[in-house]
Amino acid sequence: MKIFIYILLMAVTTYLIRMLPLVLFQKPIKSRFVKSFLYYVPYTCLTVMTVPAIFFCTKSVVSAAIGFVVALILGWNKKSLPVVAAAACAAVFITERLI
């Protein structure tokens, strides 16, 4: 029975997240602040979910930090996603082997 309650709560939460912006913002948004805030919400959510996983998925925080720095540098230099991911994984792998 508990599983049905959990599913119901997840369904209601998902519905509210999708329904509230439609109800609250019926007219076109003119505020530059609100527009910029809504523009950056997906990036913020992705960062909040990804960064902790980066630092706690390896054996040591040092190797995770090195992989993160490599990914930041390559991303800042506008390299493609496969290149950034492969280089960061390689950096973590090499660091793990050295430690």
N, C-alpha and C positions, 0 to 999 in steps of 0.2 A: 504493500500500500504506500510505503514511503516513496518508492520510485515514481509513482504517479504524481505525488505532491511536488517532487523535485522537477519533473518534466513540466508540470503546470506552472511552477514558479519561473522556470527558464523561459517558457513560452510567453508569459506575461511580461517578463523583463525585456525580452527581445522585441515584443510588440510595442511596449512603451518607448523604448529607445528609438524606434522607427516612427512612431506616431506623434510623439511630442513636438519635434521640429515642424511637422506639417501643421499642427494645431497652433503652435505659438507664433510661427512666422507665416501668416497667410498672405501678407503683402510682400512685395519685393523688398529685400533688405537694402537700406540706403546707408547705414552706418558703416564707415570704413573700418572701425574697430571690430564690430561684430563680424564683418566679412573676413577680415584678416584672421580673427580668432577661429572661425569655422574652417578657414583654409588650412590652418596648421594643425587642427585636431587629429587628422589621420596620421600625420608624421609623428606627432607626440605619442599617440597610442602605440604605434609601431616601435618607437624608440623605447618606451617604458616596458614593453614586453620583450624586446630583443636584448637590450644591454645586460640585464641580470642573467639571462641565459648564457650570454657570452662569457661572463666571468665565473660562472659556477658549473660549467659543463666540462672543464678540463681538470686534470689532477692538481695543477697549481695555478694560482692566480697570476703568477709571473708569465707563464706561457700564454694565458688568455690575454693579458695586457699587451704582450708583444704582438699577438695576432690582431688585436684591436687597433693598435697603432699602425701596423702595416695596412690594414683595411682603410683606416682613416686617411693615410697618406695617399694611397692609390685612388681612393674615392675623391679626394680633394683635387687630384690631378686628372680627373674625369676619365678614368679607365673604365672599361665595361664591367658589368656585374660578374660574369664568369671569371675574368682576370682577377678581380678583387677577392672573390671568394676562394679561388684556387691559391692565390698568394697568401692569404690569411691562414688557410688550412695548412699550407706548407710551412709557414712560419711557426705555427703552433706545433706541428709534428716535429720539426727540427728542434725546437726548444724543449719539447717533452723528452726527446731522445738524449739531449745534452744534460738535462737535469737529473 
